[in-house]
Amino acid sequence: MMPQPTEVPAPPPGPGVVTPFAAPPRDRDLRGLWIGLGVGGLVLALCCVGGALGGGFLLAGLEGVARSQLASVVDDYLTALRAEDYATARAQLCPEQQRTHTLAWYEDEYRGSEVTAFTVHEDRVDVNLVQVPADVTRRGQGESLMTFTMLQQTTRWVICGGVD
């Protein structure tokens, strides 16, 4: 049986033996810490500014897409009216408007005063109120401004106001 050691033995003398601390530890230089914190702060600021600018560009891009989609529906509607394709025009309406605007309504409303020309103002689309303005010229009536109110129905936009 071996005896239990009571203290740690000293290192053996001889070449290559180094004491644990040749010199006492000294305080670290804080200059490196401050440089690291400064660089980290700069990177954080650049990320925040970049994120804000990227978010702004994303919102502007999405607004442009929404304007284009809204204007496209009104353009399709007015193109169908000009071609006297009332079934296609009526398909661009929300269900509530389809109930009140039957094919017979279109034939009565546009007989003799057909749409001859139109201009959809995509640059003046109000994405907050979801309204699309268009100048519409009808035979015998001249040009008038029509403002179509839009509604998103599942995955597509439909006209839900301004038809009359």
NUDOFI-463278 format. One record per residue: residue in one letter; z negated, x, y of N, C-alpha, C in turn. Coordinates in steps of 0.02 Angstrom, whole numbers, padded with zeros to 5 digits, always signed. Layout:
N
aZXYZXYZXY;...
This chain:
164
m+00000+00041-00058+00000+00000+00000+00000+00044+00062;m+00039+00021+00111+00047+00060+00173-00002+00037+00225;p-00024+00084+00264-00069+00063+00318-00029+00031+00374;q-00059-00016+00408-00029-00051+00465-00031-00006+00527;p+00028+00001+00561+00027+00043+00621-00010+00006+00677;t-00048+00042+00714-00086+00013+00768-00055+00027+00836;e-00017+00080+00842+00017+00094+00904+00087+00121+00890;v+00129+00116+00940+00198+00139+00933+00197+00215+00937;p+00230+00247+00889+00229+00321+00892+00274+00346+00949;a+00259+00404+00974+00298+00436+01027+00363+00461+00998;p+00416+00464+01039+00479+00490+01013+00471+00563+00992;p+00508+00581+00942+00501+00650+00919+00531+00698+00971;p+00500+00757+00979+00527+00806+01026+00590+00838+00997;g+00633+00859+01041+00692+00894+01018+00751+00881+01063;p+00807+00914+01048+00866+00905+01089+00894+00834+01081;g+00921+00806+01136+00952+00740+01135+00904+00683+01144;v+00841+00697+01149+00792+00644+01158+00785+00630+01233;v+00793+00566+01252+00790+00547+01322+00732+00498+01330;t+00695+00507+01382+00641+00461+01396+00672+00395+01419;p+00638+00337+01410+00668+00273+01428+00692+00269+01499;f+00657+00293+01547+00679+00292+01617+00674+00362+01645;a+00734+00392+01656+00734+00459+01685+00713+00455+01757;a+00733+00399+01790+00713+00389+01859+00691+00316+01864;p+00647+00301+01910+00626+00231+01916+00684+00188+01939;p+00687+00122+01916+00741+00079+01939+00736+00068+02015;r+00795+00061+02046+00795+00051+02118+00823-00018+02134;d+00811-00043+02194+00836-00109+02215+00912-00106+02219;r+00944-00162+02199+01017-00167+02201+01041-00172+02272;d+01102-00148+02284+01133-00155+02349+01158-00227+02356;l+01139-00263+02409+01157-00333+02419+01227-00342+02447;r+01259-00287+02467+01326-00293+02495+01375-00324+02446;g+01373-00305+02384+01418-00333+02332+01405-00407+02321;l+01341-00426+02324+01323-00497+02316+01354-00538+02373;w+01348-00514+02435+01374-00551+02492+01451-00554+02491;i+01482-00501+02470+01555-00501+02464+01576-00553+02411;g+01542-00554+02355+01557-00603+02302+01547-00674+02325;l+01492-00687+02361+01480-00754+02387+01532-00774+02439;g+01553-00726+02481+01604-00741+02532+01671-00758+02499;v+01691-00720+02450+01754-00733+02415+01750-00800+02378;g+01693-00814+02346+01685-00878+02312+01688-00937+02361;g+01657-00930+02419+01659-00982+02471+01729-00993+02497;l+01767-00939+02506+01836-00944+02529+01879-00981+02477;v+01870-00965+02414+01908-00998+02361+01890-01073+02359;l+01826-01088+02366+01804-01158+02366+01835-01196+02425;a+01834-01165+02485+01864-01198+02544+01938-01209+02534;l+01974-01160+02506+02046-01168+02494+02059-01224+02444;c+02017-01229+02393+02026-01283+02344+02015-01351+02376;c+01964-01356+02418+01950-01421+02451+02007-01441+02498;v+02030-01393+02538+02085-01408+02585+02148-01424+02546;g+02162-01386+02494+02221-01399+02453+02218-01467+02419;g+02158-01486+02395+02150-01551+02364+02160-01608+02413;a+02134-01599+02474+02142-01651+02525+02216-01658+02545;l+02249-01601+02555+02321-01605+02572+02362-01634+02515;g+02347-01613+02454+02383-01640+02396+02372-01715+02389;g+02310-01738+02400+02297-01809+02398+02335-01848+02451;g+02339-01818+02511+02377-01850+02565+02451-01855+02548;f+02479-01801+02521+02549-01802+02502+02561-01852+02446;l+02514-01857+02400+02520-01904+02345+02520-01976+02371;l+02474-01991+02416+02471-02059+02444+02535-02076+02483;a+02559-02027+02522+02621-02039+02559+02680-02051+02512;g+02682-02013+02458+02735-02023+02409+02731-02090+02375;l+02670-02110+02357+02661-02175+02325+02679-02232+02372;e+02664-02224+02436+02682-02276+02485+02757-02281+02491;g+02792-02224+02489+02865-02225+02492+02895-02259+02431;v+02866-02247+02373+02890-02280+02312+02879-02355+02317;a+02820-02376+02342+02806-02447+02349+02854-02480+02397;r+02868-02448+02453+02917-02475+02502+02984-02485+02469;s+03005-02435+02431+03071-02438+02399+03074-02495+02348;q+03021-02502+02308+03020-02556+02257+03021-02625+02290;l+02981-02633+02342+02978-02698+02376+03046-02715+02407;a+03075-02667+02441+03140-02678+02473+03194-02692+02421;s+03190-02661+02363+03239-02671+02311+03239-02743+02285;v+03180-02773+02278+03176-02842+02255+03209-02889+02305;v+03194-02879+02370+03224-02921+02422+03299-02910+02425;d+03321-02848+02416+03393-02833+02415+03427-02870+02357;d+03396-02868+02298+03424-02904+02240+03428-02979+02254;y+03375-03007+02284+03373-03078+02300+03429-03097+02348;l+03436-03059+02402+03487-03076+02452+03558-03062+02426;t+03566-03013+02383+03631-03000+02352+03651-03059+02308;a+03603-03086+02271+03617-03145+02229+03634-03205+02272;l+03599-03214+02328+03615-03270+02373+03686-03263+02401;r+03703-03202+02421+03770-03191+02450+03824-03205+02398;a+03809-03190+02334+03857-03203+02280+03852-03274+02254;e+03810-03315+02285+03797-03384+02265+03775-03389+02192;d+03739-03338+02170+03709-03337+02103+03636-03357+02111;y+03626-03422+02117+03559-03448+02133+03509-03440+02076;a+03532-03438+02015+03487-03428+01958+03456-03358+01961;t+03497-03308+01977+03472-03240+01983+03425-03234+02044;a+03443-03266+02098+03400-03265+02158+03333-03297+02142;r+03335-03353+02108+03274-03389+02092+03230-03349+02044;a+03259-03307+02002+03221-03265+01956+03179-03213+01992;q+03195-03199+02055+03157-03151+02095+03094-03181+02126;l+03084-03247+02116+03027-03282+02146+02967-03284+02099;c+02909-03292+02129+02848-03302+02089+02850-03373+02060;p+02811-03387+02008+02813-03453+01976+02800-03511+02025;e+02755-03502+02072+02741-03555+02120+02803-03571+02162;q+02838-03520+02185+02899-03531+02224+02955-03559+02181;q+02958-03540+02118+03009-03567+02073+03000-03642+02062;r+02937-03665+02062+02925-03737+02054+02951-03776+02114;t+02944-03749+02173+02966-03786+02233+03039-03772+02251;h+03067-03718+02228+03136-03700+02245+03179-03702+02182;t+03203-03761+02166+03245-03771+02106+03316-03749+02122;l+03358-03748+02071+03428-03731+02082+03460-03783+02128;a+03441-03846+02122+03468-03898+02166+03448-03885+02238;w+03387-03860+02249+03365-03843+02318+03410-03789+02347;y+03424-03738+02307+03468-03683+02331+03537-03710+02348;e+03565-03752+02306+03632-03778+02319+03632-03821+02382;d+03579-03861+02393+03575-03902+02454+03564-03858+02516;e+03521-03808+02509+03502-03766+02566+03559-03721+02589;y+03597-03694+02542+03647-03643+02559+03719-03669+02558;r+03731-03732+02541+03799-03758+02541+03823-03763+02614;g+03876-03728+02629+03904-03729+02696+03873-03677+02743;s+03817-03649+02724+03787-03597+02766+03764-03539+02722;e+03813-03514+02683+03799-03460+02636+03779-03396+02672;v+03744-03353+02636+03727-03287+02663+03790-03245+02662;t+03808-03219+02720+03868-03178+02724+03853-03104+02732;a+03795-03088+02759+03775-03017+02768+03699-03014+02775;f+03672-02955+02760+03600-02946+02769+03584-02872+02774;t+03526-02857+02804+03501-02790+02809+03426-02792+02793;v+03406-02759+02740+03335-02754+02722+03307-02693+02758;h+03253-02702+02795+03224-02648+02834+03169-02613+02794;e+03189-02567+02750+03141-02531+02708+03092-02491+02750;d+03115-02465+02807+03070-02424+02849+03017-02467+02884;r+03025-02532+02886+02975-02576+02918+02936-02618+02867;v+02940-02600+02803+02901-02635+02752+02827-02622+02765;d+02788-02675+02765+02716-02670+02774+02683-02672+02705;v+02662-02612+02682+02634-02609+02615+02563-02637+02612;n+02530-02643+02669+02463-02672+02670+02466-02748+02664;l+02510-02780+02702+02519-02852+02698+02569-02871+02645;v+02604-02823+02616+02655-02831+02565+02708-02878+02590;q+02739-02860+02647+02792-02900+02677+02854-02857+02690;v+02911-02887+02678+02975-02852+02686+03018-02891+02736;p+03036-02861+02793+03079-02894+02841+03153-02882+02825;a+03194-02932+02839+03266-02925+02828+03303-02968+02880;d+03357-02941+02907+03401-02980+02950+03453-03012+02905;v+03458-03078+02908+03503-03115+02864+03552-03155+02908;t+03616-03147+02893+03668-03184+02929+03696-03237+02882;r+03693-03300+02907+03719-03356+02868+03778-03387+02906;r+03826-03410+02867+03886-03441+02896+03865-03501+02940;g+03887-03500+03001+03874-03555+03047+03805-03553+03080;q+03762-03507+03061+03695-03504+03090+03681-03438+03125;g+03721-03387+03114+03709-03322+03145+03655-03284+03108;e+03629-03233+03141+03580-03188+03111+03509-03211+03127;s+03466-03206+03077+03395-03222+03088+03352-03173+03049;l+03292-03162+03073+03245-03117+03039+03205-03158+02988;m+03207-03136+02926+03167-03168+02874+03116-03116+02850;t+03053-03138+02843+03001-03093+02818+02977-03120+02751;f+02988-03081+02699+02971-03101+02631+02902-03073+02613;t+02859-03117+02588+02793-03096+02564+02799-03085+02489;m+02774-03027+02468+02782-03006+02399+02716-03012+02361;l+02722-03018+02294+02664-03022+02251+02681-02983+02188;q+02632-02944+02164+02644-02908+02102+02627-02954+02043;q+02675-02964+02000+02666-03007+01942+02674-02962+01881;t+02620-02949+01846+02616-02901+01791+02644-02834+01814;t+02702-02814+01791+02728-02748+01808+02784-02749+01859;r+02800-02806+01887+02856-02809+01935+02835-02848+01997;w+02872-02835+02050+02861-02870+02114+02905-02932+02116;v+02878-02987+02144+02916-03048+02153+02904-03074+02224;i+02950-03115+02247+02946-03145+02313+02903-03207+02308;c+02852-03211+02351+02807-03269+02347+02796-03301+02416;g+02843-03290+02460+02837-03320+02526+02895-03297+02570;g+02912-03338+02619+02965-03321+02666+03034-03343+02644;v+03038-03381+02590+03103-03403+02564+03132-03457+02608;d+03091-03501+02634+03114-03558+02675+03140-03534+02742;
